Amino acid sequence: MKVQTDQKPANPLDVPVDPNLKSINEIYSIEDKEYFTFIQSRLENSKQQKNASWAEYNNKTYYQIYEENEKISNTFLEPKKNEDDVVVSAGTVEGKLDALLANINNLDLTPEVQAYDKENNLIVELGLAIEDTMAMTAEMDGGDEGGDEEKKLLRQRELLKQGTVFVQEEWLKKFESKKIFKGKYNGEFKGYKDMWNTSDELVFDGPSRTLLHGPNVFLGNMFEYFMEKQPFVFVLITMDYDVAKGQYGKFENWKYVKKGAVATDVETAQRTIFDNTWRLTELKSNQVEILIYQDQTRDEFQIIINGVMMFPIGFPLSAVSPGGKYNITKQAFRVINSKFAYGKSFVSSGAIKEVSGLIDEMLKLFVLKTRKSFTPAYINTSGRVISKKVLSPGRITMGIAPDALHKIGEEGQGVTSNEFNVLRELQERIDKSTVSNIFQGQQGKSGTTATEIVELQRQAKLTLGLTITVCGLLEEKLAYLRLWNLIENWFQPSGTKLDDVRKEIMTFRNTVREVNIDGEGLGQRKVIPTGETLPDAETIRAEELSQEKSKGHPVRHIYIHSKGIKEAKLRWHIVVVSKEKESSALHKLMFRDMFNDMLALVQVGSKPNIDELENEFSRVWQKNRSKLFQKGGAAQAGLSPLDPSVAPGGVANTLGAPKLPVGAGG
């Protein structure tokens, strides 16, 4: 293993290594080294599995299939081997992949959460509270600007490209070095070290999802499909040293971590993980290799950074992952078989990969044949060298016999209609297997009727059924991981503060979300964790009314007991129902259609419920109902007043902690 030469120079501001620091090899006990050797052996065996050829992969290795899929999905063009070669591609697979992702992105795959107590009673408010918290944490996921919305697009693309995607859920604490000036800077150059103080500042503390690079995930058993049944799993992450320090620099053993690859003078046979002379991959001088090891069956967890263990040996996985379960989930696009860990991708299926290859081959032949129609091949019988320039239009050449050049063959007529029909047939075959041009938003062939277009779109949605299902399953699995993460961390105290009487009290993370309040239109719902006794329904409702008066829009509060939500042993059910996103234009048109149909029913004697129509109007237009309509408008109009049994608000569901940890107003 060689150290790469394109390395950045060391930062002269870095703190030099303490010369009195012991070698990491001196820190480990004999037991530590034996455990470390066991982990190294497991990791090497797992890597060998991925380097092996498998019948499920057409006798290819995982890495060969991964590279092929990358080239297909990104329309990789091979370089010319001969001067006359034609390098061209229709980009069929890439276009279909983008169209498929665009249609999936137009769907709402938001998880719906339901909570049940021991008697299987549905706790509606708690389910809403978890949904709101999931939505807010998704917006700020990992402290990244794009949040989980951008990560969702990345993982869906990876799923379709590679057939298998791995996503990790974790509670992330990120630190960054911050410099605070002691006074005012007046342009001085010397004495800069005395101008500011440097400290590590916590810049993010919350849940985070990470799309894992497939080649860097090492499973314990290639013939176990379900992730939770894997004997162990390794994840390899290559990271810049300074970035890794912000995440792992608080560990005691971080000071032993050295940047870069192993020195080249160390013999391969002598490289062991515990003496910091072993790496799984090649590194640049400013990088570190982070190995995250999880063993659910043994309840073990370990992080190894450039050969340095961060945790004591045998550290419990249950201490970092709720319930001691893997914090990594997996989703396959097309299951090869129930005994193989990996799946088959969208881009590599026969109807797409092979047919698109034939389309590209036809295009190459079309170009070659068109070229030949303009400049056909000739045989030179003169015995002299004749430049091809003599065939240029308008050129006059002296000293050459008229019969010196003889055209070869009769293929100069260009591409024929029959050949175009073959190309069209190939294109139609791939459209039937994926999505048609009309479904992609492109113009259909001339003469296509509206009914035919609707039917084509209906058939395309049937074809998309599998894709939508697997994407929904992935989001559902991730929602469960986020649920356990929130219960374990989010609803627990985040710190302390002094109240008005100088008494120290616990602080919690609140969730505020703009939602449609039943019967009142657009409003605000707030989830408030607490360690105290839950307030009663009357108190909560008084708070809501007070804030409604000051803010001018409906307000709902849901209280959650932080300890009770962990101890209540609730049963959770999460489902992801694919539906169109609530775009204003779409839902306004649907409301207008519904209203017009209702007017037709009025003509035959039906009496619409005006209050419910006002509620729906406020929801669709996302406006405050009280500002749009007067109270009692329906009753004054003499039109079907609202039945009190379904009136908005109602009796609050206040449940005591810790048995049932939620309380809400009406």
N, C-alpha and C positions, 0 to 999 in steps of 0.2 A: 504494500500500500504506500503510495507516494504522496507527499505533501504537494498540493497544487501551487504553481508559481504565481498565479494571478491573485495575490493576496494583498489586503490593505495593510499599510504599516501600522504598528502599534500606536495607540494614542498616548502622547507624552504626558497627558494629564492623569492617566490611570495610576491608581495607587500601586506601588511596587509590591511584589510578593515578599512576605516576611521571610527573611533567610533562616529564622529559627523555627519555622513551621515544620512540623513532623511530616514524614511521608505518609500518604494515606494507607500504604501497605502496613505501616506500623500500628495503625489504629485498629485494623481488623483483627479479630481473634481467629483461632483455628476454625471454630464453628461458623464464623462469618464467611471465611474463605470457602468452606465446604458448601455452604448455602449458595454463595456466589457462583461457584463452579456448576452447581445443579441448575441454576437459572441460565447460565451461559449455554449449557448443553441443551436445555429445552428450546432456547431461542435458535440455536444453530440447526436443530432438527426441524423446527418449524419453517425456517428459511429453505432448507433442502426440499421440503414438500412443495414449495412454490416454484422451485427450480426444476422439479421433476416433470416429465411429460405424462399427460393423462388422456385416457380414451375419451373422457367427457369433453376435452378440449381439442379433439381431433389429433391426438398425440402431440400436442404442443404444450409448452409451459404456460403458467399464468402470465409471466412477463411478456411472452411472445403475443398472447392474445390481447393483453392490455395495450401493447404498442400498435397492433393492427387496428384495434378499435379507435385509438387516438387518431391514426392516419385517416381512417374512413370518415369519421365525424368532422374532421377539420379539412377535408378535401386536400389531402397531401398529394402534391404532384411530384412524381419521381423525376430525377434529372434525365436529360437526353443521353442515350447510349450511342446513337448514330446521328449524323448531321441531318438526315432526312426524317428523323422521328418527329411525331406530332405530340406535343404535350398539351392536352386539353381535358377538361372534365366538366360535366354538366352540373356538378355540385348537387346532385339529386338527393343524396343522403343528408347532407348538411341542411339543405332547404327543407326536407321533410322533418328533420329533427327540430329545426327552429319553429316550424309551423306547429308541431306537436306541443312544444314547450309553450308557445304563445297561447294555444287553446287551454292548456292546463293552468297557465297563469291567470286566465280569465275566470277560473273557477274559485269559489270560496271553499278552502279546505280547513277552515277554522274548527278546532275540536269543540265538541259540546260535552260538558261535564255533568254527571249526575252523581249525587252522594246519597247513600242509604244508611239508616241506622241498623241496629241489630235485629229489629223487627221488620226490616225491609220497608220502612217508611221513607219516602222521598223527601230530602231536605233541599227544597228548591233554592233558598237563599244561599246556601253554602256552595251549591253548584255554580250559581251566578258569580259568587265571590271568586272562586277559583278561575273561572273563565276570564273575568276582568283582570286578575293578577297575571294569568298567562299572557293575555294580550299586551299588558303594559311591559312585562319583562321581555316579551318578544321585540318590542320597539327598541329597547335599550340593550339587547342581547350582547353580552361580552364587551360592552362599552364601545362597540363599533358603530360608525355613523349610519350604515345601511341597516343595522339591526338584523333580525332574523328573516326579514322579507328578502333581502339579497341572498342570504345563506340558503333560503329555501329554493331559489332559482338555481343556485350552484349545485345543490344536492340532487335536485330533480334532473338536471342535465347529466350529472355523473351517473345517475341510475340508468338513464336511457343509453348513455354512451358505453358504459362498462358492464352493465347488467347486474352489478352488485355495488351497493354503497354502504359505507360505514360512517356513523355520526356519533360523536361523543357528547354527553351532557355532564357538566361539572359546575361546581360552585367556585367561581374564579375571583381571586384577589390579585389585583395588578398594582404594582408600585412603580413610581417614576422618580428620578432625582430632580428635585426642585431647588433653585437658588433664590434666596431672598436677600435683597440688599439691606445692609445695616443702616445705611443713610441714603444720601442723594448722590448719584453719579454725576461728576462734573467734567468728564472727559479725560480722566487720568489714564495713564497707560501702565505705570509701575505700581506695585503694591496691590495687584488685583486680588490676591488671595485673602486680603483683609477686608475686601469690599462687601462680601456676601457670605452667608451661611448656606451650606448644602445639607439637605435632608431628604430622606425617602418619604414620599407622600402617597397615600392610598388613593388611586385615581378611579378604581372600579372595584365594587364588592357586590357580586350578584351572579345569577345563573348565566351560563354561556354554552352555546352549541358550537361544535367544531366539526367541519367536514374533514374526515381523515383521508389521506392519500392512500388509495387501495394497495399499491405495492409496499407500503410501510405498515400494513396491518398483518400480523402473523398469528394465525389460528393454531390451536393445539391439535385439531383433528380436521383434515380436509374432507372427511366423509361424515361430518355431522352438520346437518343443515341449520338446525336451530341454534341461535347464538347462546341462549341460556344453558345449553347442554355442552358447550365447549369446555374441555378440561382446564384450559387457560388461554389467555390472549395477551399478546404484546402489541404495543403501538410505538412506532418510531417517529419522532418529530425532530427535524433539523431546524435549529433556531440560531439567530445571532446571539452572541454571548451577552451583550448588554440587554437585549430583550428578555432573554432567559433569566437574567439577574433580577429584573423587575418582578418576575413571577416566582422564582425559587430562591432568591438571594437571602431570605430570612432563615433558611435551613442552616443548622450548625455546620454541616459538612460542605456547604457551598464553597468555603474558602479553599477546599482542596481541588475544586474543579479547574482544570487547565483547558485553555482553548485549543481548537484544532485537532489535527490527526495525530496518530502515533508516529514517533520518530522512525525514520526509515532504517536505522541501524539495528532495530529490534527484529530478531528472527521470528518468522511467522509461527513456528512451532512453539515458541516461548511466550507468545502473547496470551495473557490471561486477563479476564475482566477485572479481577480484584486488585491487580497492581497497576491499573490504569494504562495497560499496553495493548488494549483490544478495542477495536471499533467494528461496528457492523457495516458501515458505509464510509465513503470518502468524505472528508470535510475540508473546508477552507480554514485558514488560520484563525479567523475571527468567529468560527461557528462552534456549536456544541451539539452533541447527539444525545437526545433525551429518550430513554426507554421507559415506558410505563407498563408495568407487569401486573396482571390481575389473575387471580385464581379463585373462582367462586366456590369451588368444592372444598378448598382448604381454608377459605376466608383469609387470603393473603394478598398483600398489596405492596408494591415497591416502585420507586422512581430512581433510575440510574442515569446520571448525567456525566458523560465522558468517563465512565467507569467508576463513578463515585456514588455510593448508595446514600439516598437522602433519609430513608426511614430505617429503624431497627429491623433486623431480620424477623420474618414472621408477622410483620405489622398487619393488623386486621383490615380487610377490605371494608368491613361493616363500619369502620371508623370514618371512612371517606365517601362511601357510597351507601345510600339508604338501603337497609335490609341486607347488606352484604352482596348485592347483585351487581352484575356488570353495568357500568355506566355507559356502555357502548351498545348501540342497536344496529341491526343490519337489515337491509331489504334487498331482495333479488327481483329483477324484472321478469324474466322467464325462468322458472325452475327447470334445471336440466334433469335432475331426478332427486328424489327425497333423501338420497344418501350422499349428495355432493354439496359442499358448503357454498359454492358460488353459482351464480345464475348466468343466463345468456342475455346479451344486450339487444336493444332495439336495432342498432345499426349493423349488427352482425348476422341477423336472421337471413335465411336464404333468399326470401322474396325481395329483400332490400339490397343486401350486399351483392349477390350474384347478378341480379337483374340490372342494378345500377352500374355494375362493371361492364355488362353487355352494352348498356346505353353509351358509356364512355368509349367503348371500343368502336361502336357504330359511328360516333362523332369523329373519332380519329380517322376512320376509313372514309367518311364523307369529305373531310378536309383533304386527305390524300387524293381522292378521286377528283375533287374539284380542282386541285392543283394540276392534276394530269390533263384535265380538260383544257386548261389554259396553256400549259407547257408540257405537251406529251413527250414521252421518251423517244429518242432517235438512235439509229445505228449509223455509225460513220464508216462508209466503205471507200473513202478516198485514200486511205493510207497516210493521211496527214492529220495533225492535231488541229481541230477546228474549235474555236472558242464558242461557248454557249451564247455569247453576245450576238452572234449572227442571227439568232432567232428573235431578237428584240424588235418591236414594232418600228417600221420606217427606216431600219438600218440597211445600207447598201454595202455588200461585201464583194470584193473582187477576187478572181482566181479560184473560185470553187465551182465544180460542176453542178448542174441542177439536180442530178440524181445522187449526189454524194451523201445525203442524209435521207434515211428511210424511217418513217414513223413505225413504232412497234405497237401492235394491237389496235383494237377499236374501242377502248374504254374512255375515250375522250369526250363522250357525250355528257359527262357529269353525273350527278346523283339522279336516279330514276324514281318514279312515283312508287314503284313496288318497294324500293329500299326505304323510302319515307314511311310507307305503311308498316314496315317491320319496326321502325323506330317508334311509331305511334302505338303499336301493339305492346311493345315493351313498357312504354310509359303508362299505358292504361293498366297493365298488370301491376306495376308498382303503386299506382294510385289506389287500386282496389285493396292492396295489402296494407296501405298506410292511410293517407288522407288525400283527397282529390284536390286539384288546383282551385276549384270553386271554394272548397272548405278552407283553403289557405288564403282566400281573399283575392285570388286572381280571376281574371275574366275567363268564363267558360267558352266552349266552342259556339260558333254562330248557330242560332236557332234553338238554343237550350231554353226551355220554358221555365216559368217560375215554379211550377209543380215538380219538374224534374230536378231543379236546384234543391228544393226542400227535401226531396227523396234522397238525393245524393248526400245532403248534410245529415239526414237521419241515419243512412247507412254508415257514414263516416263516424258518427257518434257510437254506433255499435262496435265498429272496429277499435275505437278509442277506449272501449269499456275496460279492457285489461290494464291499459296504461293508467287510467284514472283510478282503478282499484288499487294498484300497487303504490301509486303516489299517496292515496288516502291512507293505506296501511302504514306507510312510512311515517306520515304525520301523526297517526294514532299512536304508534310506538314511541315516538318522540314526546308526545303529550303525556304519556304515562311516566316517562323518565323525568319530565319537567314537574309533574305533580309531586312525585316523591321528593324531588329536590326542594320544592317550595315548602312542603310540610316540614322537612328536616331543617331548613335554613331560613327561608323568607319570613315566616310567621313567628320566628323566635326573636328575642330582644336584640336590637342592633347596637345598643349602648345605654347610657344613663344620662340623666340631667337633673337639675335642681328645680323643684316646683316653686310656687309663690311663697311657701313657708320654709324654703331652704331644705326641703326633704328630698333625698335622692330617689328618683323614680326611673323605671325602665322606659326606654324609647323603642318604638317599633316602626317598621316600614309600612306606610299607607299606600293604598292604590286608589287612584282617581281616574275615572273613565267617562267619556261622553257617550251616552247611550240614549235610546228611546225608552222613556218611562211610560208604561202602560197607561193609556187614558189621558196622558198629559203632554205627549210629544217629546222633543229633544230636551234632555236634562243631564244631570250628573249623578253618577253612582260612586260611592266611596266605600272601600273596604278598610276597616279599622281593626287591626289586631290589638289585643290588650292582655295583660296578665292579671287584671283585676276582675272582680265579679261583673258579669255582663249587665248593662243597664236594661230596665224593663222597656216594654214596647212604647209606653206613654212617654218616657223620657227621650227615647230615640226619635219619636214622632215630633216632639217639641223641638228637638235640635234641627230636624229636617225643615220644619215650618219656619224656624228662625232664619236659617240660611237661605231658604227660598225667597224670603222677603228681602234679604240684603242682596242676593245675587240676581234675582229676577228670573230664575228658571227652576224647574223641578229638581229636587234633591232627594236621594235615597242613601241611607247609611246601613251598612251591614257590619256588625261587630263579630269578631272571631276570637275565641279564647286560645291563646298561643299554646298553652300546655294541653288544653282539652282536645285540640284537633289532632294531636299525636296520640293521646291516650284513649280516644273514643273508639278506636278499632272500627272505623267506618268501612263500608264497602263502596268502592268507586267503580264507575262505569264511564268509559270515554268512547265516543263515536264521532267519526268524521263523515259527514254527509256532503258529497260534492254537489254544489249548486252554483248558479250564476252569482257573481259578486253584485252587491247592492249598488249598482251605478245609478245615479239619479235619473239619467235619461231612460234607461230600461224600465225602472220601477214606476216612473211617472206615466210612461206609455201603457204599462200594464194596468195601472190604476184607472187611467182614462177609459181603457177598454172595459174594465169591470164596471165603471160608472155608467157607461153607455148601455151595457147589457142590463144593468139594474133599471135604467130609465125605461127600457122596453118592458120590463116586468111591471113597473108602475102603471103602464098603460092598461094592464089586464087586472089591476086591483091590488097588487102587492104594496105593502107599506114598509119602506126601508127604515132601519134603525139609524137615525141621524147621528146620534152620539158616537156610534161605532164608526160611521163614515168620517166624522170629524177626527176621531182617533187615528184612523188609517191615513187620512190626508196629512195630519201632522207628522206621522211617522215617515211617510214617503218623502215629504218635502223637508223633513228634519227641522221643524219649527216648534216653538213653544205653543201648545194648544191654547193656553189661557190668553195669549196675546193675539191669537187669530180669531177665536170665537168667544162669544159671551156665554156665561154660565146660564144653564136653563134654556138655551136656544131651542133645543128639540122640543121641550115641553111646551114652550110658548107657541111654537109652530103647530102644536097638536099632532106631531108625527112620532109615533112609536117610541115613547120615552124608554130610557135604559132600565132594564130589570135590576133592582138593588142587589140581587144575588150575585151578579157579576160585576159590581161596581169596582172601579179601580181603588187601590189601597187595601181596604179590608182589614181583617184582624192580623196583627203582627205575629210572627212565629218567633217567640223568644225561648231559647233553649239554654239550660244551665250548664256550666262547665263543671267537671270535664266530660260528662257523659255525652252531651250534645252541644258542641262548641260554637254555636252561632246565634246571633240575635239581630233582628231587623225591625224597622219601623213599617208603617203601612203606606 
